[in-house]
Amino acid sequence: MSCNKAMIRGASLPAILAAAAALAGCAADSNPQSLALTPTEHYGLTVTSHPEQIAIGLHRSGLSITQKAALAQFVSQWRDDGGGMVSVRSPTDGADPSTARHMQDEASAYLIKLGVPRERLQVSGYASNRAPGAPLLASYDRFEAQGPNCSGGWADLTATGHNSTFGHFGCAVTSNIAAQIANPRDLVAPAVMTPGDNVRRSMVLDKYRKGEVTSSAKDDQADGKTSSSSPQ
């Protein structure tokens, strides 16, 4: 069917109705495949991961003050990146395997002290090919969300004759989500929920059944008041 506008001036009523039906047909998208997606689904997010790693030199005296500060910064970055598994690996074929094991144990204990849950800590070894000065390695996978590039290829937004969405519709929204999401790991798998407070739940339900107020007691120190000053 041609989408050219029909000339209806001076035409009879049946001709006018036929022309209106033809113009209504022009508003439909002739590509069935494009109708399977909503405009905001034409663009998607890509989640990539790469290891975030620090190397710690082996010393018989254990972790130095500088190394502890580096591990503290490492844990802070790990927490900002959404947590996850932390790997601590020591060389298994180094010149001093006992020192490597001692440093690995000390580093693992210090990471737990800094807030890394024991169940999220993986301790293992790696082959260094007898490289001199092979370090202790602490790492985790950092996830990053990448959105579409909306900078080019814009169509004429005033061309609305086909009554269809323009190609970039939904691109900016998807790109902004990629830039603002706090933890891209949530796009890969849902976050693990901690158990609810059963004691608090039972207390609230008991008060509800008795018709009592279920909210917590109000703290007078939490009152917020706006100070006002009279004109001098």
C-alpha angles and dihedrals in degrees: 000000000000117000095210113127114255121235103241101167109125092003125135123257095260090052092050091051091049091051091050091052090050092052091048089055090054090062092063119091110247093206109083092190093063090054091063091072130054116232092257092052095063089085127053141185125251119211118200131178133206131175119264106206142173128192122219123197119234118248129173089221091060130233116359125217090257092051092050090052090050091051090049090054089046092054092046090054091044090054092049090051093058102266120258133155119334119207124206113190130179129191111265096195101043128128093260111032093171091058090047092054092046092051091046092053093046094047091048092051091048092050090053089049089053091055108273107138114240091234090058094054120096118192119194143134135249135204111250095181087240091294111175113249095014104180136218110261126214117183147154135186114262117204124211129188118217123194132198124283107249098176101102145028097054116169128216104281091199093062099095101145093114093048091227132132118264118251097252096053107130095012097106093046092053093045092051092051090054091051096046105038110116099210117022087190087078089067090060099046135350117270116258111255120221118231118273124248102263093184092055091044092053091048093052093046091049091052091046092054090050092049093244128140109277098196123097121266113277116249114221090210090060094062113119118210129178112228117228128198125197118227114265 
